Amino acid sequence: MDNDTRWNSWFATLTVLLKRQQPSQLLGTYYSWQQYVSPDDWDTLKQTAIFLQPFHQVTLETESDLATIDRTLFMMDILIEYCEKSK
């Protein structure tokens, strides 16, 4: 799904998947699927979506016609600091 023109596609994919977590878990239980998403996997997916959310927000903030280079650079600095704190 991720490609050269679709920024934040992983965030969008995870957001949809997490909204459908409960039905997915019920199907896995009902059909006794051996390959299913474990509770730890769901936690990892949630944490990944939480981590990616600021990138999505910054993209929305800087993609408009009103965006300026100084605002974009400021947002990049915020994201760099965010990544460093997330280590």
C-alpha positions, 0 to 999 in steps of 0.5 A: 500500500505504501508508495511514492505518492501516498504519504501516511499510508501505513498510518491510514491502514493501521487506523482502519485495522484498529477500528476493526480489531474486535470483529477480527478477533471474533472471527479468529476465535470462531474459526480457530485460526492458527494464524491470527493477530495476538494481543501482543500484536494488537498492542504493537499495532496500536503503539505504531499508530500512536507513533505515526499520528504526529507525522500524519498531523504534520503532513496535513499542516504543511501540505496546504497552499498556506504552508511556508518553508519556515513552518515546514522546517519548524515542523521537521524540528518538532518531528526530529525531537519527537523521534529522539524522545521516542527511542 
